[in-house]
């Protein structure tokens, strides 16, 4: 799947959330987890494995928008 823009980015993003918690940035970690949860719940910009048609970049961008 390398370079095909198909892979669900959730695991990588939630790994970053864990790192934020580890370094004491609990507020940022919570915001990131909430953004991921909202995107998955809405199912508008999710990858095929979550029942959607979005690519990796589209799902990532949707999560970034939720953080703003």
Buried (B, 14 or more C-beta within 10 A) or exposed (E): EEEEEEBBBBEEBBEEBEEBBEEEBEEBBEBBBEBBEEBBEEEEBBBEEBEBEBBBEBBBBBBEEBEE
